[in-house]
């Protein structure tokens, strides 16, 4: 007999000096110094130049100047999804910096007025990426398709800047648009048992996300199709009594935030947001190949009954993966040994007469 228990526990500005108040020797370049929000412990954290120096940004900028007078709001488009990448440059004060600037172009700061910015990490596997402007402050990824290990991020509308004189890069913090899943597995009383494969079943890998604000759950997603299977592991893993990460085919499992069991499937036929684990175990001497048996177990990844503090006054945990949140699933295999309790039955008495003459 066996029992399986499952528990959930942007760039540096170019140096320039002014000869007069209206003439510049060299217009300074708009630049960004991005960091990745790490409060929620998502897959990419820290300074982007360290975490992912090859990552490019898509940048929008809006101007509060119409060519004749300053405006009361930033309504004039200045940059439209411009591509920024990592560069090294010298600021006006002589400091050497590494930051993000225009790819193929050095986008200059305007002489008049200020700019407000918003942006995201490229490439985004989406049919379109749009920005609603500084008033609505929404970046929308239409029909985005997740890519293995790709941490889609954005930053919301910044304060007003004009760093033409100083050339300083604008500090921005990227928020995570996706959910990060980690799976750990252990065995108890299952010495020698082997995990052959783990598949995440019937999730939504495509959706439309509206990103606004910052922090956890700041990106909201709409998904309609839940048919994607993700192979989380496809090579053998021997179970031990210590929790180990199952990751080997992908560094991080980043998925579109979505409602679990969105189709409301019955438990008996449930496939959405489940794990199928294929495993092998010995029945008898493990050195005898014919003693090995293989089986599958399917477990649900619902959060409502497995995640959060029960018995508190907090609202019930919603059964959905949220943007900017790292979920860790702990899987425990336990075995129950087959035992036999023998006893002797009573003897049946038979009397037999034998005559000896």
Buried (B, 14 or more C-beta within 10 A) or exposed (E): EBEBEBEBEBBBBBBBEEEEEEEBEEBBBBBBBBBBBBEBEBBBBEEBBEBBEEBBBBBBBBBBBEEEEEEEEBBBEBBEBBBBBBBEBBBBEEEEBBBBBBBEEBBBBBEBBBBBBBBBBBEBBBEEBBBBBBEEBBBBBBEBBBEEEBBBBBBBBBEBBBBBBEBBBBEBBBBBBBBBBBBBBBBEBBBEBBBBBBBBBBBBBBBBBBBBEBEBBBBBBEBEEBEBEBEBBEEEBEBBEEBEEBBEBEEBBBBBBBBBBBEEBEEEEBBBBBBBBBBBBBEEEBEEEEEBEEEEBBBBBBBEEBBBEEEEEEEEBBBBBBBBBBBBBBBBBEBEEEEEEEEEEEEEEEEEEEEEE
